Amino acid sequence: MRRAAGALALACGAGMLLVVAVLFPADATDLQTQAMAVLLLIGGAALLAPFLVRSVSRLPAAGTAGTLVQASLRTQPRRAAAAVIPVLVAVGLSAAMLGVTSTAAAASSAAARDQAAGASYVVLPADAPGLTAALAESVGDGAQVTTVTDTTVLAYEPAIAPFGFHLEAPMPIPFAAIGIDHPSAAFGVPVRQGSLAGLSDDTVAVDTSWGLHVGSTLRLWLADGTPVALKVIAVYSSGLSGTSLILDQHNAGGPPDRAYVRATPAWATAMRATAAGEGARIVPAAGWSATVSDEQAAQNRAGLVILVGIAVLYCAIGIASTFLVSTRGRASEWALLNLSGATRRQVIRVIAAEAVALILIGIVVAAVTSAVVLGLDAIALLRAAGAAPVVVPWTLLAAITGGTVLIGVVAAILHPGRPGLTLPLRQPGS
């Protein structure tokens, strides 16, 4: 029963990631979906831990300590699995979630850079909530400009192409969108079908995740609640910037949040005073993209480190208590080993070797689980946004893994190194 439940959890976790990679690549940055899949994979591996420990015990052992560890794993696989599971959760959860978040942040940053790839400068409001109409008009003198307004619309969840059914309840949900005044060389969107040139109050451009084509009709609710039926005039490649719809700026509502400008340095010099008078500033596009990317990455990293940190803290407590209780409960075994001729140092060496073996089993299984998660996530990102390298915060992950090893080994050898065991350990030469 346990083996079947573990295999089912692994299949469900891998299947969820595979569905995202094949059918919903744009959801590769959805942490809720990724976390559910990671928990299923780790849970399945935890259920199968006793069988994994028993399999490892069949590997050849070196030396007396290795033989004793091998015998312990073979005769008490459930006890050994209880020590492996918190290590697996701590390292596996950290590696998978930190890797997924870092990879998605890198891909999202690339998508933001691509949107402004054709721009030389970005005009941003300094203190006002948006750019004034006068400034939006004047920046177009002698330059190619596209003003952009961020907004949110309500729409029905896109159907799964080519099956045409929904996974969620048929109710409108929010989608991030932008409104533009008109396309220009300063605004970069990889259009696959149609053109943005005909964008108006009655039309919309969608990304490929919607499964629509040019000429389709999309019903949605604008930010002010107005229901509209818009004709699709363009389909562009799905990205990871969170923008799945492009509207006419009138439908977006509100003043422009920024303007992408393709112009010469002379234009920027001439416009800085005008922009300052209208409560705006002009910055190089490359610097703006880097700043936005850094801010997004910092926010994502801070939130995830807190979330994962709490989980790792609980796992660290579990690792320490599991190894400590396990070693303490086997005091008679260590005393018997001592009476058989082993010194205290040799007994502690055997205990430490067993702890290291169990921790390594947990780390290896966690590494395999994380590799599956990140591999399928990389496929999803490749389909959604083109080439996207997998990014793993190795320094933080190494610190978590090293801390896991240290906590487990210290907790395992702590009790035998103290006096007062029921059966005292034999001292050298006694």
N, C-alpha and C positions, 0 to 999 in steps of 0.2 A: 504493500500500500504506500509506504513512504517513498519507495523508488518510483512508483507511478506518479505520485503527486509532484515529486521533484522534476521528473521528465516533462510533465505537463506544464509546470511553471516555466521551465526553460524554453519550451516550445512556444508558449504564449508570449514571453518576453521577446524572443528572437523574431517571432511572427509579427509582433507589433512594430518592431523596428524595421522589418522588411516591408511591411505595408507602407510605412512612412517613406521609406527610401524609394519605393516603386510608384505609389499612388499620390502621396502627399509630400513631396520633397520640400515644399515651402514651410512645412511644419517641423523641419529639423531644428529650428530654434525654439520650439515650444518646450520649455523646461518641464511642464507638468506631464506631457506625454513621455518625454525622455526619462523622467524620474520614475514613472510607473513601470516602464520597460526595464529600467535598471533594477528596481526592487524585485520584479518578477525573476530576473536572471539571478540575482544574488540569493533570493529566497529559494529558488530551485537548486542552486549549488549548495546552499546550507542544508537542505533536505537530503541531498546526496552525499553529504560530507562523510558519514560513516563508511559508505562504499568506496569513496575516494581514498580514505585513510587505509582501508583494508587493501586496496590495490597498491598503494605506495609501500605498504609493509612487505610486499613480495619482491621489492627491488633489492639487489645485493647490498649487504652492509659491510662496512670496513671497521675492523678493530672490535675490542670488547664492548666499548660504549655503543657503537653502532649496532652490534648484535642484540644488546639489551633493549635499545630503543626499538628495534625492529620487532622483537618479541612482545614488547608492551603495546605497540600499535596493532599487532595482529590479534592479541588476546583481548584487548579492551578498545575496540574501534569507536564505540559510542562515547566513552570518556574522552578519547582523543579528539573526536569530532566536536565535542562541547568546547574545547579550547581553540579549535580551528575557526569556528563560526564567527566569534567577535573580531578576529583578525581579518577574516574575509569581508565582513561588513565594513570595517573601518577603512581598509585599503581599497576595496572594490568600489565602495560608494564614493570615496574621495577621487579616485582616479577617473571613474566614469563621468561623474558630474562636473568636476573641474575641467576635464578634457572637453566635454560637450560644450560647456559654457565658453571656454576660451576659444574653441574652434568657431562657434557661432558668432562670437564677438568679432573675431578676425574677418569672417565672411561678411558680417553686417557692415563693418568698417569699409571693406572693399566696395560694397554696394553703394555706400554713401559717397565714396570717392568717385565712383563711376558716374553717379548722377550729376556731379559737378565737374566731370573730367574735361568738358569742353570750355569751361569758364576760366577766365584769367583772374577775376575778382568776385567776391561775394559782398553784397551790400546788406548790412544787418542793422536792425534798430538798436540804438544805444540804450535809451530809457523807455521810450514809448512802446506800447504793445504791438506795434507793427509799423510798416513803412507808410508814409503819407502818400496820397494820390499824386500830389505835386512832385514829390521826389521820384515816384515810380515812373512818372512821365518824363522827367528831365534826365534820368539816367540813360534813357534810350537814345539820346543825342550822340551820334557818332559811335555807337556801340550796338552789339547784338545782345539783347537782354531778354530774360524770361523771369517773371516774378512768380513766386511760389507761396501758396498758403496751405498750411497744415490743417487738416480737418478730420472728422470721424463721421462715417455714415453707418446706417443700419441696413443690413441685407440678409437674405437667406443664405445659409451655408451652401457653398457650391456642391453640386452633386458629384459623385465619384464617376469620372469618365473611365470606361465607356458604359458603366452599369446603370448610371442614372438614378441612384438612390442615395439617401442621406444617412449618415451615421448618428446624427443628433436630431433632437426634436425640431419639427419644421417651424421655427420661430426666428425672427430676425435677430442678428447679433451684430456687435460693432466691428467695423473694419477701418483700418487706417487708410487715409486717402490724402491726396494733395490736389490743389487747384492751381492751374497756371493760366496766365493771360494769353499766351501763344507760344508755340515751340520756336526754338532758335538753336543756333550752333552751340550756344552756351549750356544747353540743357541736354544731357545725355541719357537717353533711354533706348535700349535695344529693341526696336519695333520689329516684330516678325510678320505681322499682317496689317494691311491698311496704313494709315498715316495719321499723325496728330494734327495735321494742318486743318482739318475740318472740325476741330473741337469747338463745341458751342453749348448753349444751355440745354439742348436736347440730345447731346451725345456724351459718350464716355469711352475711355480707354481702359482695358482690363489686362491683368497679367495672365499667363497661361494656366495658373492654378484654378481659374474659374471654369475652364473647359468650354468657353464660348468662342465664337468666331465672328468675323466682321459681318454685320447685318443683324446679329442677335439683339434681343431686347432684354435689358437688365432693369428690374424693378427694385428700387431702394428708397430709403428715407434719408433726406439731407440732415445736416446738423441741427437745423431748426425744426425738424419733424415733418417737413414737407414731403409727401410721397411723390415720386417721379418715376417715369418709365423712360429710360435713356437707351438710345441706339448705340451699339458698339461700333466704333469706327476704326479701332486699332487694338491689336493684341501684342503685348510686349513680353519679354522673357521674365519669368518669375525671379525675383531677387530676394534678399534677406533684409532689406532696409525697412520692412514693415509696410511698404506702400503697395497695395494691390489694386488701387483704382486711381485714375487720373481724371479729374473733372475740369470743367471750365471754371475759371476763378469766381465767376458770379455765383455758381452753385456751391462753392466752398464757403462763401460768406466770410466776412471779416477782412481786415486789411492784410496785405502780403506780409509774410514772416521774413522773407529774404528775397534777394534778386541775384540770379546768376548772370554775370556780365562777361562778355568776351570783348576785350578792348585793349588798347595800348597803354603803356605807363603814363603817357601824356594825358590820356583821358582821366586816369585815376588822380593825377595831380590836380587837374582842373576841377574835378568833381568833389574833392575832399571838403572844401569849404561849404559847398552847397549841401552836401550830405550832413555835415555837422550842424548847419543851420536848421535842418529838418529833423534833428535828433537821431541821426544815423551815422554809421561808420563804414568805411570801405576796407576790406581785408583781402589779402591774397587767397585765392581759392585753395591752394595746397595747404596753407596754414590752417584755414578754417576746417578743412576735412580732417586734418590730423587732430585738431582740438576736439572736434565732435567725436571722433573715434576714441580718443583717450578718455573723454568724459563718460561715454557709454561703457567702455571697458572697465573703468574704475567703479562705476555704479554697479555693474553686473558682478564684478569680482568681489566687491565689498559685501553685497547681499549674499552671494553664494558662500563666501568664506564664513560668514556668520552662521548660515544654515548648516553647512557641512561641518563647521567647527563644533556646533552643539552635538551633532550626531557622532562625530569622532570622539568627543569628550565622554559621552555615554559609553561608546565602544571601549574606550581606554579603561574606564571603570570596570566594564565587563571583562576585559582581558586580564586586568590585575586580579580581580576577585576569582575568576575561573582558574587561573594558574595557581594562585595562592591556596585556594580550597582544595584543588586537585592534589597538589603536592602534600599539603597537610594531612589529607585523608589517606595518604599512602605512606604514612610514617613507619608503619610496621614493615613495609617492603624495603624502605631504605635502611631500617635497622637490621633487617635480615641480611641485606647485602653487605652491611658493615660487619656483621658477625661472620660472614663468609670470607672475610679477609680484606675487604676494600676499606681504604682510609676515608676520612671525612672529605678530603679534597677530591678523591676519586668518585665518591657518591655524588657530590655536588656537580662534578663534571658530567656524570651520566644524566643528572636532572637537567642541567643546562643544555646538553646535547638534545635531549628529548624536546625541551621547550623550543629550541631553535628549529628542530625538524618540523614541529607542528606549526610554528609561525611561518616557515618557508612554504609549507603546503598551502596555508591560507593566502600567502602573497602570490603564489603561482596561480592558484585558482582565481584570485582577484584580477591578476594580470590578464588571464585568458578571457574572463568575463568583460573586462574593460576593453580589450582588443575587439571583441565582437561588437560592443556598443559603438566604439569610435569608428570601426570599419564601416558599419552600416550607416552611421551618421555621415561619414565622409562621402559615401555613395549618394545620399540624399542631398548633401550640399553641392556635389558635383552636378547633379541633375537640376538643382534649383538655381545655382548661381555660377556655374562653370567651375573651373579648377579652384579648390579651396583646401589648402593644406591643413592637416590635423595639428592642432596646437595643444600641447600638454605642459602645464606649469611644473616642470621637473623639479625645481628647487623646493616648492611647497610640498609636492608629492613625496620627494625624498625625505623631507623632514617628518612627514606623517608616518611613512614606512619605518624610518629609523626609530622614531619614538615608540612605534608599536613593538618593534623587536626589543628595545631596551626595557619597556614596561613588562613585557611577557617574561623575559629572562630574569629580571630582578625579582619579580613576584614569585617565580618558580623556585629560585634558590634562596629566597629570604628566610623561610621557616627552617629548612634544614641547617642553615648556618647559625641558628640561634640555639642556646642551651634550653633544656627543659622538655625535650621530646620524651614521650612515654617510654621508648626504648632508646637510651642514649647511644649516639654514634661512637664507634670505636675510634680511639685516637691512634696515630702512628706509633708503632713500637709497643703497644699495650698487649 
